Amino acid sequence: MIVVNRFRVPVTEAAAFRADVERAAALLAGRPGHLGGEVGRNVDDPELWVLTTRWEHVGAYRRALSSYDVKVGAVPLLSRALDEPSAYERVEPGAALNDHAARSLG
């Protein structure tokens, strides 16, 4: 699974935010099931940042969020993310997709 957290950060707060997001990324990286991640800043809009992480499955991500270290050191930053869906399933060629969301809308 892929998690995409986007943040709107005033340029005057960029240095402090960068330190916070790098710390959060490191805490998440230390959790079981973490497969990788990146911090980025938009090339056209320097106030728009992203933290992208990859996980074995949704359970690993949810367990990471419930760990004490992540609750204290990363969740406060993650709560500043833009209010939009952030969890994505990986789409592998030919693989069946999770159609739970489509069923719940019908």
N, C-alpha and C positions, 0 to 999 in steps of 0.2 A: 504494500500500500504506500501511497505517497501523501505527504501532508504539506500543504502550501499555506504558510501564514504570511500575509502582507501587512505592512505597517506604513502609516503616514507619519513622517518624522520631520519637524522643522529643521532646516539646515543648522540653526544655532544649537540644536540638541544632538546633532549627528555623532559627535565624538563620544558622548556618554552613551548614546543608544548603541553604537558599534560595540563598545565594551560589554554592554548588557547582553546583546544578541549573541556575541561570540561566547560569553559565559553560558548562556542558555543552550547554545548548540553543543558545547562541550559536555554539559550535564546530560543532555539527551543522548549524546554519542556513547556515554558510558552505560547505558541501559541495555539489558538483554533484548535482542530482536532488532536493534538498530542496524541498518545496512549502509547508511551513509547520509550525508546532508551537505547543504551549502548555504552560505549567506550571500545575498546579492543586493546591489543597489541599481535602480533603473537608470539607464544611460541617458534617457531624455527628460526624466523628472527625478532629480536627486533627492527629493523628499520621499520617494517611494522605495521601500526596502522589502526584501523577502527572506524568509527562512524556510528552506525546503528540506524535509527529511524523508528518508525511505525506511520502511519497516517490513519485517517478515509477514505480519498480519495485523489486523486492527487490534487484536487482544494485546499484542506486544506494545503497541502505541498507548493504549489505555492504561496498561500496567505501568508504563514509564511515567505517565502523567500522575499516577497515584503514589509514586515513590516519594518519600520525605524530601530528599535532596532536590528533586525536580519541583515539587510543590513550593519549596522555599526559594529556590534559585532561578527557576525558569517560568513557572506559571504566572507570576506577576507580570513578566514581560509579555508572555503569550496572551494575557488578557487585554493587552493594548492593540492586538491585531485588529484589522478591519473586520467588521461584522459580516462575514460571508462564509459559505461552506469551505472547509479546508481539507477534508479527507477525500482522497481519490483512490479508486481501485486501479491497479495496473491493468492495462488492456494488452493482453498477449495475443499474437496472431492465432485465430481459430478458437481461442478459449471462450467458454461461456461467461457471460457477464452476470453480476449480481443484479437481478431485476427487482429486488425488494422495494426500492424507491418507486419504480413504475407501478408495482402492485398496490402500494399504499396510496397513490394518487388516483387510481381507478375506481 
